[in-house]
Amino acid sequence: SYDELMTAIVQKEISIVGQEVALRIARSVPGVNIADDGTVTEGSKAKLKILIDVFKELSGGMAVVFAKKAIASLLSGQEDLPDELKS
């Protein structure tokens, strides 16, 4: 689900930039609820795209690399992903 993908990305960013910064940035995505541990609810493809975009503002192209690594084990190949996350 998009919730799981977004959670993996937020938790990866927490491990890289710290909880405070990662959560502040992730919580700037409208309509997404994010718990203090990085768990996301209310995810969607559009919100996933915005999440990637806001993290790209922080760390540029590396945000996409981190995101791809974070979600790799969760993918079945059937997901409709934003272009940046497609291999």
C-alpha positions as CSV (number, residue, x, y, z in Angstrom):
1,S,0.0,0.0,0.0
2,Y,1.1,3.6,-0.4
3,D,0.9,3.9,3.4
4,E,3.6,1.2,3.7
5,L,5.8,2.7,1.0
6,M,5.6,6.2,2.4
7,T,6.3,4.9,5.9
8,A,9.4,3.1,4.7
9,I,10.6,6.4,3.0
10,V,9.9,8.5,6.0
11,Q,11.6,6.1,8.3
12,K,14.7,5.9,6.0
13,E,14.9,9.7,6.1
14,I,14.6,9.7,9.9
15,S,17.7,7.4,10.0
16,I,19.6,9.8,7.7
17,V,18.6,13.4,8.7
18,G,17.1,12.7,12.1
19,Q,13.6,12.5,13.5
20,E,12.8,16.1,13.9
21,V,13.9,17.2,10.4
22,A,12.4,14.2,8.6
23,L,9.0,14.5,10.3
24,R,8.8,18.3,9.9
25,I,9.4,17.9,6.1
26,A,7.1,14.8,5.7
27,R,4.3,16.5,7.6
28,S,4.4,19.4,5.1
29,V,2.6,17.0,2.7
30,P,-1.1,18.0,2.8
31,G,-3.5,15.4,4.0
32,V,-0.9,12.9,5.3
33,N,-0.9,11.8,8.9
34,I,2.5,10.8,10.2
35,A,3.1,9.3,13.7
36,D,6.3,10.2,15.6
37,D,7.8,6.9,14.5
38,G,7.3,7.8,10.9
39,T,4.2,5.6,10.3
40,V,2.1,7.1,7.5
41,T,-1.7,6.9,7.1
42,E,-3.7,8.4,4.3
43,G,-1.2,7.7,1.6
44,S,-1.8,7.8,-2.1
45,K,0.2,8.0,-5.3
46,A,-0.2,11.7,-5.5
47,K,0.9,12.1,-1.8
48,L,3.9,9.8,-2.4
49,K,5.0,12.0,-5.3
50,I,4.7,15.1,-3.1
51,L,6.6,13.3,-0.3
52,I,9.5,12.5,-2.7
53,D,9.5,16.1,-4.0
54,V,9.7,17.6,-0.5
55,F,12.6,15.3,0.4
56,K,14.3,16.2,-2.9
57,E,14.2,19.8,-1.8
58,L,16.3,18.8,1.3
59,S,18.8,16.4,-0.2
60,G,18.4,16.6,-4.0
61,G,18.7,13.4,-6.1
62,M,19.9,11.4,-3.1
63,A,16.4,11.5,-1.7
64,V,15.3,9.4,-4.7
65,V,18.1,7.0,-4.2
66,F,17.3,6.7,-0.5
67,A,13.6,6.2,-1.3
68,K,14.2,3.5,-3.8
69,K,16.3,1.6,-1.3
70,A,13.7,2.1,1.4
71,I,10.9,0.6,-0.7
72,A,12.7,-2.1,-2.7
73,S,11.8,-5.0,-0.4
74,L,8.1,-3.9,-0.4
75,L,7.6,-3.9,-4.1
76,S,5.8,-6.6,-6.0
77,G,6.2,-5.0,-9.4
78,Q,2.5,-4.3,-9.6
79,E,2.6,-0.8,-8.0
80,D,1.7,2.3,-9.8
81,L,4.6,4.5,-8.7
82,P,5.7,8.0,-9.5
83,D,8.2,8.1,-12.3
84,E,11.1,9.0,-10.0
85,L,10.7,5.7,-8.1
86,K,10.5,3.4,-11.2
87,S,13.6,1.5,-12.0
